[in-house]
Each structure stands twice: as structure tokens, then as C-alpha cells.
């Protein structure tokens, strides 16, 4: 009904006004007003005028409550002064209710004060013409109390409406915030996936390209070396395919056939924890520093000599930090393969400290061009910095004074939780 009233307010206004007009004229035509009036000799034109004046303006009671009160007050004064006392005069209570509902408190107080004028007139007229039991305090106080109660009911109803409106607005804000959080989470996930895709595809394709070029060069002179290059290409391709499958499994949503209808399956991130690995899918973990030797061997097989120096142990390093160090070293070696030139060599130095601190430095003896650092808008350097920033670390990348390139990563100790 509220929704219909909001869409078609005139319908309800006409119904309410029609009810009061009908009631007023039923009272007039049936002569019922003569049983309570103090002036049964009042002319008919006055009765009709007062009846119309008290009821017809109710059509605008919600849109202009104060405006309709002003012409009704003189009629109320006349109704009281002449002793007509039509029951239609009670519609002033309806107007007062709407003033309390739709206007400010200051306007309500002013309206209450002017509405007391016909009540006071009626009280003093009764005191003048009637016996002592019709003293002003016995006629004015009850009517003033009744008017105040109607105003209080209007204020209470208005407060409830405002409270409900605030709840609706808050719910709408929460929905907007929820959608915004979902969009932000989606954007962050897309960025993470794009970074992982770059690390996987960029590195492995660089190795495959180098192996393919070397294999084609050695095919005529050294078929054995060409066969080794093809074997390495196959191994690297399978590794890249496995990493891509692991990454795409994050996006996979395949409900189990044994789940009851309507049940939501656990998310991909919880499936390995709960032991719900989908059939036929290899749920291998993300690369860690234990895979660093395999990474370096793959780069060496692609033709880039790499010397490594390790200080300390990575056994206590959290998986997220291990993945960050692994990806930074992988990106640095990939850039050396791409831009270092045919005679480039590389050195990888990793030092593990206490509390999860780690320092990794990758240098090479390549050409040291700006393209090496991916500073022309690619994802490599940006991805390394994003990964480092997740753990409050620092990443330095730039050419060496003579020739070559240097990438330096430092992750500080973990903050105690």
C-alpha cells in the first residue's frame, strides 16, 4: 500500500478527502449536528460553508499542510464563536498531524499556537454563556491536550519513518560498498593473474626461443647438441604447461557431482586443503626456493652461464616470500636471456637472514640497455616491484657502471602479528 501510495499519491488523498466530505454532509443532511450544537438556529449556508471549508482543503494536507491551516483557522473561529460546534472542525487534528509529519519542529510549535486560538475562543464563549461547570480550564485544557497528543503521534511516526529511511540508505550504501569491494578484489586478482602469466609465459618462452635458436644453429654441425636442445624445449614446455594449469585452476569452479542440490562447493583455494582435488587435475604447489636450482639449470641449458652463491637456509621462509624471491630471480634471468646478448653471463647471490629477511642480487655482463629492465612499459619490472611491496621490501634495478645489469631485492624481517 505504501508503494502504491508513493506512485499514486492523489488516489489516497482523494479517498481521504472524500471520506471526510461525505461524513460532514451526512452530519448536515441527517441533522445530527443539532444534537451537539449550542446554536441550532444557525443558518444552512453557514453550516454548508463550514463543512466544505473544514473538509475540502484536506486534499492538500500532505503537500501544503501549513497553507491549508491558514484558511481553516478563521472558519474554526467562526465555528466556535457562533456556537455551531460542527464535528467537521475536528479535521484540524488531521492537519496538525500532517504538519508534525512533514514540517520542522519550529513550524509545528507555531501552528500549535495559532490552532489554540479557536479553542480559547470556544472556551471563553462557553464560560460566558454557560454555567460554572463550563469554565475555561474544563474546556480549553482537554482540547489543548488532545491537540498536543496528535502532534506527539505525528512526531513519533515521522521519527520512525526517518529511522527506516536511514536503514534503507545504509543498506544501499552497504550494497554499493560490497560491489566496490568485489570490483577491487576482481581487479587485484586480475593483476595477480596477469603478473603470474607474465612470469610463467615470459620466462619459459624466452628459454624455449633461445633453445630453438641454438638447436637450429647446431643442427647441421652437431646433431647431438640439437637433439639435447629439443629435449630441453620439451621439458621447458611441459613445465610451463603445468604452471599454467595450476594458475587456471584458481579460476576453475566445477561443482562435485556428489554434492547435494543447491550446495555450493568449496572454492578452488580450499579444495587442496580439504582433500577435494578434482579428478584428472594435478594440484601442484606454487614454485618455491627449492625449485631455484631447477630454474637455474633450465637457464643454463638455454645457453646463459649462471653462477650462484647462497648464504643461509630458506627452510623457515614463508611460502609467499619464497615465491617473491623466486619470481624476481626468474624475471631477472629472463631479461638477461632476452637482452643480455650472446656472450652474457649472470651471477645470482641469495642471503637469508633471521625473521624471514632475505636479500637477493642478480647481475649480468650483458649490454645493459634500458630495455633490459623492462622500463618501457612492460610488466616485468612492475610485477617485481608489486611483489616486493607486498612484504615491505625494496627493489633496485639498473645498469652497472661499466656494462651489464643489476637487480637487487631486499625483504625485511617479518613484523610479529
N, C-alpha and C positions, 0 to 999 in steps of 0.2 A: 504493500500500500504506500509505503514511503517512496519507493522508486517510482510508482505511478504518479504520486503527487509531485515529485520533482520534475517529471516530464510534462505533466499537465496540471499545473497549479490552479488554473482557472476553474477546472471542474470542481475541485473541493471547495473553493471559495464560493462558487455559485450554489452548491448544495448547502453549505452552512448558512449563507445569507438567505436562501430560500426557506430554510427551516425556521429561522427567526422571524422572517416576514410573515410566514404562514401562522406561526404561533401568535404573533402580535395581532393580526387581523381576526384570528379565531377568538381571541380575547375580546376584541372590539365588537365584532358582529354577534357574538354569543352573549354579550353583556356581562361577561364575567368580571370586567374591570370595576363594575358598580359595587361589588361586594367588598372591595378593599379601599375604594377611593374615599376621600374626605370631601369631594366635591362632585356629587352625582349629577349636578346640573351643568357640568362642563359641556360646551358646545361640541357637536360632532366634528366640525372642521378642525378643532384643536386636537381632538383625540386622534384623528387620522394623520394630521401633520406630525404629532409627536411619535406616533407609531412608525411612520415612514422614516422620520429623522433618526430614530434610535436603531433601525434595522438595516436600511439600505446601505449606509456607509460601511457596514461590516464587510462588504465586497472587497474593500481595500485595507482590511485590518492588518494583513501581513506585510504589505508593501509600503503603506503610509500610515502606520498606527497613530503617530502624533498628529498628522494632518487631519485625520477624521475625528480626533478627540476635540479639536478646537470648535467645529460647528455643532458637536453634540453637547458641549457644556452649556451654551445658552438654553438649549432645549431642556436639559436637566434642571436648570434653574427655574425655568417656567413650570416644569412638571412639579417641582417641589413647592414653588410659591403659590400656584393656583390650587394646590391640594389634589391634583389629579392622581398623582402617585401611580402611574401606569407601570405594570411589571416589565414592560419593554425597557424601562430605564436601567434594569439590571445588566443590559448589554455593555454598560460602562465597565463592568468587571471583565468582559471579554477583551475590550480594548486595552485595559490595564495589563492583562496577562500578556498580550502581544507586545506592548511597549516593554515589559520586563524581558521578554524573549528576544527582541530584535534590536533594542537600543542600549545605550550606555546607562550606567547606574545614575549618573547625574541627570540625565533626561527622565529617568524613571521617577526620581525624587521630585523633580519639578512637576511632572504630570500628576503624581500623587497629591501634591499640594493644591493644584488647581482643581483636581477632581473632588477635593474636600469642600469646595465652595457650595455646590448644590446640597451636599449632606448637611452643612452648617445651616444653610437657609431652611432646609426641611426641619431641622431640629428646633430652631428658634420659632418657626411658624407654629409647630405643634405645641411648644411651650406657651405661646401667646394665646392660642385658641382652645387648648385642651386643659385637662386637669393637671394636678401636680405629678401624677404618675407618668406624664409625658415630658419630663424635664429634659434639658439638652443632654445631660450625661447619659440618660437612658435611651436616647435616640441617636446621638452622634457617635458615641463610643462603640456600640455594636457595628454600625455601618463602617466606621473607620477601621475597626479590627478586621472585618470581613474583607475590605479592600486591601489591607496590608497582607492578609493571608494569601490572597490571589497573587499579589506581587511576589511574595516569597516562593510560591509554587512556580511562577514563571522563571524566577532566577534559578531555582533548583533544576528545572527542566533544561534551561539554557546551559547551565554548568555541565549537566550530563551530556548534552549534545556536543559541547566543545571538547569534553573528555573523549567521547567516541571519535570525534573528528581527528583529535590528536593521535589516537591509537591507529586509525586508518592511515594517517600521514606517516606515522612511524613505521607501520608495516610496509607501506610503499617505499620508504627510504631503505628499509632493510632489504627489500627485493632488489632495489637498484644497486645497493652495496654488494649484495650477493652476486648479481650479474657482473658487476665490475670486477669483483674478486675472481670470478670464473674466467672472465676475459683476460685478466692479468696472469692468472695461472696458466691459461692456454698459451698466451704469448711467451711466457717464460719456458714452458715445455717445448714450444716450437723452436725457441732459441737454443735450448739444450740439445734437442734432436738435430738441429742444423749443425751445431758445433760437433756433435758426435759423428754425424755423417761426413763432415769435412775431414775430421781426424782419420776416420776409417778409410774413406774412398781416396782422399788426397794422398795419404801415406802409401797405401798399398798400390794404387795405380802408378805412383812415381817409381816404386820399386819394380813393378811389372814392366813399365816403359823402359827403365834402364836395363833390365834383364833382356827384354826383347831386342833392344838396340845392340847390346853386346852379343847376344846369340846370333843375330843376323850377320854381324861382322865376323864372328868366329866360325860360321857355318862352313865356309869354303876352306879355311886353313886348318881348323881344329874341330872336327865334328864332335869329339868327346866333350869339349867345353860347351858347344852349342846344345848338346843333349842335357848337360848339367843346368844350363840356363832355362831350358824348357821345364825341367823338373822343378826348379826353383819358382818358375812362373806358376806352375800348377799348385805348389804348396802355398804360395802367397795368395793366389786366387781363392783357394779353399778357406784360408784364414780370414780373408776379407768377407767372404760369403757367410762364414759363421758369425762374425761380429755384426754384420748387417741383420742376420736373423735374430740375434739377441736384441738388437735395438728395436726391430719391428715387433718383437714380442711384447714390448711395453705398450704398443698401440692395439694389441690384439684383444678382442673381447669375444670369447667363444664359450657360451654357457655350457655347462656339463649336462649331458643327457640324463644323468641320474638325479638331477635336482628337481624338487617339487615345482609344480606350475606356479609362476608368479614370484619365485625366489630369485634374488639377484646373486650372481656368482661372485666370489672374491675377486678383487682387482688383480691385474697381472703382477703387481708388485708383491702381493700376498701369496700368490699361488706357490712359489717355491718354498716359502716359509711353512705353509700348511701342508706341503706334500701333495699339491694338486697339479702336478706338471701335466700339461696336455699330452696325449699320446702322439708320438711321432715328432715331438719338438724337443730339441736339445737345449735345456735351460742352463747354459754355461754362464759363469760369473763374468763381471767386467774385468778388463786387464788390470793387473797389479804389478808391483815391482818385481815379483817373482818371474814375470814374463819379460823383464827387461833384457835378459840375455838372449831370449828368442828374437826379440825385436832387433837387437844389435846384430845378431847373426844374419837376419834377413837383409839388413842394410849392407853388411859386408858382402853377402852373396850378390848384391846388386852392383858391386864394384866400388863402394866407398870404404876405404880403410878407417876403422874406428878403434881408438884406444880408450880404455875405461879405467877409472880409478874410483874405488868405493871405500869409504871410511864409515865404520859403524854398521849397524844392522837395522833392517826395516821391519823386524817382526812385530814391534809394538806400534807401528804406524797405522792409523785408522785407514779403512779401505778408500774413503773419499780422498784423503791426502795422497795415498799411493796412486790413485787414478790421475790426480792432478799432475804429480811428478812424471808419471809415465807419459801422459799426453803432451806435456811440454817438451820432454826429450824427443818424443816421436815427431812432433812438429818441427823442432829444430833440425833433426837429421833429415827429415823430408825436404826442408828448404835447402839444405846443403846438397842433396841429390839433384834438386831442380836447378839451382842457381850457382852451385859452387864451381862448376867446371870439371874437366876430365881429370885433373891432377890434384883435386882437393882431398884433404884428409880431415878427420874430425877427432876431437877429444871430448870424452864425457867424464865429468867428475861429480860424484854424489857423496855428500857428507850428511850423516844422520846424527842429530843431537838428542837431548833429553826433552821429554814432554811433547813429542811429536814435531819438534823442529827439524827442518831439513833444508839443505842447500844443494842446488844442482847447477852446474855450469857446463854449457856445450859450446865449444869453439871449433872453428874450421879454418882451413888455409885457402879457402876459395877466393873468388873475385871480390866478394864483399859489396855487391851492388845493393841499392835501396830496395830493389825488387825481392832480394833475398829475405828481408824481414817482413815481407808482405805488407809494406807500408802504403801501398797504393790502393787500399780499399778492400783487400781480401779479408777472409775470415780467420786466417791462421793466427796472426798476432793478436787480433781482438779476442779470439777464443782463449788463447793462453792467458791474457790479462783477466778475462772474466773468471776463469778457473782459479787464478791466483787470488783475486779479490774475495772469493768466497771464504777464504781462510785468513784474510787479513794480511796476506803476503805481498811481496814486491817482485816485479819482473822488469828486468832491464834487457834491452835488445838493441844492438847497434854494431856498426863496423869497428874493427880493430884499427889501431893507428897505421900499421903497415898495410896489411891486407888480411882478408878473412872477416869472419863474423862471430859475434859472441852473444849468447843468450844466458842470462844469469837469473836463477829463481831462488827466492828465499821465503820459506814459510816459517813463521814464528811458532813458539810453543803454544799449545792449546790452552785456551782460557778455562780454568776449572768451572764446572757447572754446579 
